[in-house]
Amino acid sequence: MKTEKRKPSALEKAVELLAAQEQSERRLREKLLRRGYEAEEVDAAIARLQERHYLDDEAACGRAFRRLYEESSMSVRQIGQKLYAKGYSPELIRASLPEDDDRGAREREAARRALRSRFHAAAPRAKMKQYLYRRGFSYGICDTATDLFLEENPEFKMEETDSYEE
C-alpha cells in the first residue's frame, strides 16, 4: 500500500527556501505561488516570517549590496540591477548605497578588476572601454580605468591604427 506524501504548508516551504538561500519577500512570494499555494496562506506565512525577523528585505538588501560592493568587480549600477532582479525594491537598493566620499575610487578599482579578469592579451583600448561601459560603469570611469590598466600592463597595449588613413 502506497502512502501519500503530505504537502508541506506554505510556512514550512518558505522556511525551507530561506534555509537554502536568503530571499526577498517578492521572490519568496513568487516561488510559493508558483508551487500552488493559495495567496492567503502565502500572505500568512510571509507575515509570520517577518514578525519573527526571518524575512527582512531591508537588512537582506543591505547585506547583499555591501558584499557585492566590497568584493565584486561590478559597477554600482550593475549591483543595483542584480538586486532588483532578486526582488528588492529600487528604494531599498538606493538606501543601501554606502555614503562613501570616494565612490569614484571604488568604481575605478572595480573596473580595473573587471579588466584584469577579462583581458589576458593585447586588445584595442576601445574594446576595453566598451566592455566596461556595458557593465554599467560611467564613461569617465571607463576611460580612467582603461588608462590605469594599460599603464600597469603595457604588454596588453595594442597599437591602434586610424581607420581613416588610406
N, C-alpha and C positions, 0 to 999 in steps of 0.2 A: 504494500500500500504506500503510495507516494504522498508525502506531506507537503502542503503548500507553504512556501516561504512567506512570512509576514512582511509586508511592505513597511519600511521604517517611516516614522512620522516625518513631517517636514522639518521639525526641530532636530530630530536625530540626524537626518540627512544634511542639514545645514551645519551641524557640529562636525560631522564627518568631512564635509567640504572645507570648512575652516581649519580643521586639523591638518589637512593636506597642504593648504596654501591660504594665505591671507586674501580675503575677498572684499571688494567694495559691496555696499548694500545693493546697488543696482545690479552688479554682476551676479551676486548670490540669488537675488530675486529671480533674475532671468533663468538661472540654472534650475532652480526649484520648479518654476512654472513649466519649463521645458520637460521636466521629469514627470509632469502630470499632477502636481499638487494643486489644490484649489487655492485661489487668491487669498481667501480669508485665512486659511491655515498658514500660508506663506507669511502674510502680514503678522499673524500672531507669533510665529517663530522668530521673525526678524525683530519684533518689538521685545520679545523675551531676551534675545541675544544682546540687544542694545542696552536693556536695563541691567543686565549682568556684566556689561562692558566687554563682551566678547566680540562685538561688532562696533567699531568706531571709525567711521570714514575719515574724520579729521586727523586722528592720530596715525592711522594707517597710511594715508596720503602723505603726511609729513615724513614718516619713516622712509617710505619708498622714494620720495623726492630727494631726501638727504643722501640716501645710499647711492642713488644714481648720480647725483650732483658731485659727490665726493669721489666716487670710484670709477665712473664710466668716461668714455670719450664722446658722449652725446652732448649736443648743444642743449641749452635750456629749453629752446623751442621743441626739440625732439623729445626731451624728457616729458614736457607737458603733453605732447601728443600721445606718448606711450601711456601715461597715467589716465588720460581721457579715454583711451581705448579700453582701459581696465575698469572703467565705470566711475571714475571720480569726476566731480563737477569742476568746471573752469574756475569757480570761485575758490574751491578748496585748493586747487593747484596753484593759483595766484597767491593764496595765503601761505603756501608752503615755501615760496621763494625766499631764500635767505637774504637778509639785509646786509649783504656784503658791500663794502665800499668799493671793492675792486673785482666786480663780477667779470670785467673785461679780461683780467689776468687769468681767471679760471677758464673762461671761454677760449683764450689763446692756447692755454695748456691742453685743454680737451681737444682742440683742433689739431695740435701737434701730435697728440697721442693717436688720433684718428689717422693722420697721415702716416705715422710710423707703422700702424697695423695694416694699412692698405698698400703702401708703395714700398717695394723692395728692389726696385731697379729704376733706371732713369726714366723720367716721364715729363711730358711738357708741363710747364708751370700752369698753364690754363686748365689742363685736365685735373690737376691737384685742387685748384681753386673751385672748379665746378663740383668736384666730389664733396668738398666741404660745404658749399652752398646748398647742395641737395640734402645735406644732413642737417640743415637748419641754422648754420652759422651766418652771421651778418657778413656783408661784403667786406667791410673793414677788417674783421677778424680773419676772414679767408685770406685776404691779401697779406696781412701781418704774419699769420701762422705759416703760410707758404714760404714767405721770405725767411723766417727763422728756421724752418725745416731745411730749406736748401742751404742756408749758411752752415747748419750743423752737419749736413750730409751732402757735401759738394759733389760726391760721386753720383748723386741722383739727378744732378742738373743736366738738362738736355739742351743742346744748342738749339735755340729757337730760330726758325727761318721765317722770313717775311713772305707770306703767300702772295703779296702783291708784286714782288720782283719778277722780272722776266729775264 
